[in-house]
Amino acid sequence: MDNEELVPVEVFCTTYHVETKLIDTFEESGLVEITVQQQERFIAFAQLRQVEKLVRMHEDLGINIEGIEAIENLLERVEQLQTEMTRLRNRLRRYGDTD
């Protein structure tokens, strides 16, 4: 991964006015993946939107880490169900059901 695709954890935390401990907790919970290069920690650019969402849930809404984990699991399950429903609808359309 190029350095252009990575954001230092310290820069992220300074920008969003959060402690690095919060990002550490997200990582320990498996909510965020941190990349370490030359003893510096980075967040992948592709994960920034997700990390921003987690920070907002924790800081703005006051949701604890366990609550965030539960919400993320439920959102992932909803997404899986929506994908399955779309797939099943497409199969039904092939058999003439134009609902």
C-alpha positions as CSV (number, residue, x, y, z in Angstrom):
1,M,0.0,0.0,0.0
2,D,1.4,3.4,-0.9
3,N,1.8,6.1,1.7
4,E,-0.7,8.2,-0.3
5,E,-3.4,5.7,0.6
6,L,-2.7,5.9,4.3
7,V,-3.6,8.5,6.9
8,P,-1.5,8.6,10.1
9,V,-3.6,7.8,13.2
10,E,-2.2,10.9,14.9
11,V,-3.3,13.1,12.1
12,F,-6.8,11.6,12.1
13,C,-7.1,12.0,15.9
14,T,-5.9,15.6,15.8
15,T,-8.3,16.4,13.0
16,Y,-11.3,14.8,14.7
17,H,-10.3,15.8,18.2
18,V,-10.3,12.3,19.6
19,E,-7.7,10.4,21.6
20,T,-5.6,7.7,19.9
21,K,-6.9,5.4,22.7
22,L,-10.3,5.4,20.9
23,I,-8.8,4.2,17.7
24,D,-6.9,1.6,19.6
25,T,-10.1,0.4,21.1
26,F,-11.8,0.2,17.7
27,E,-8.9,-1.9,16.5
28,E,-9.0,-4.2,19.5
29,S,-12.7,-4.7,18.8
30,G,-12.0,-5.6,15.2
31,L,-13.9,-2.5,13.9
32,V,-10.9,-0.9,12.3
33,E,-7.7,-2.2,10.8
34,I,-4.5,-0.3,11.5
35,T,-1.5,-0.6,9.3
36,V,2.0,-0.2,10.9
37,Q,4.8,1.0,8.7
38,Q,8.2,2.0,10.1
39,Q,6.8,2.1,13.6
40,E,4.1,4.5,12.6
41,R,0.4,3.6,12.6
42,F,-1.9,4.4,9.8
43,I,-5.6,4.1,8.8
44,A,-6.2,3.1,5.2
45,F,-7.9,5.8,3.1
46,A,-10.6,3.3,2.1
47,Q,-11.5,2.9,5.8
48,L,-11.8,6.6,6.6
49,R,-15.5,6.9,6.1
50,Q,-16.1,3.9,8.4
51,V,-13.8,5.3,11.1
52,E,-15.5,8.7,10.9
53,K,-18.9,6.9,11.4
54,L,-17.6,5.0,14.4
55,V,-16.2,8.2,16.0
56,R,-19.5,10.0,15.4
57,M,-21.5,7.1,17.0
58,H,-19.2,7.1,20.0
59,E,-18.6,10.9,20.5
60,D,-21.8,12.5,19.2
61,L,-24.3,9.8,20.1
62,G,-22.6,8.5,23.3
63,I,-22.7,4.9,22.2
64,N,-20.2,2.6,23.9
65,I,-17.9,0.2,22.1
66,E,-20.1,-2.8,22.7
67,G,-23.1,-0.9,21.3
68,I,-21.1,0.1,18.3
69,E,-20.1,-3.5,17.7
70,A,-23.7,-4.6,17.9
71,I,-24.9,-1.9,15.6
72,E,-22.1,-2.8,13.0
73,N,-23.1,-6.5,13.2
74,L,-26.7,-5.6,12.6
75,L,-25.9,-3.3,9.7
76,E,-23.8,-6.0,8.1
77,R,-26.6,-8.5,8.5
78,V,-29.1,-6.1,7.0
79,E,-26.8,-5.6,4.0
80,Q,-26.4,-9.3,3.6
81,L,-30.2,-9.8,3.7
82,Q,-30.7,-6.9,1.2
83,T,-28.2,-8.6,-1.2
84,E,-30.0,-11.9,-0.8
85,M,-33.4,-10.3,-1.4
86,T,-32.2,-8.6,-4.6
87,R,-30.7,-11.9,-5.8
88,L,-34.0,-13.7,-5.1
89,R,-36.1,-11.0,-6.8
90,N,-33.9,-11.3,-9.9
91,R,-34.4,-15.1,-9.9
92,L,-38.2,-14.6,-9.6
93,R,-38.2,-12.2,-12.6
94,R,-36.5,-14.8,-14.7
95,Y,-39.4,-17.1,-14.1
96,G,-42.0,-14.5,-15.2
97,D,-43.0,-12.9,-11.9
98,T,-42.9,-9.1,-12.7
99,D,-44.2,-8.0,-9.3
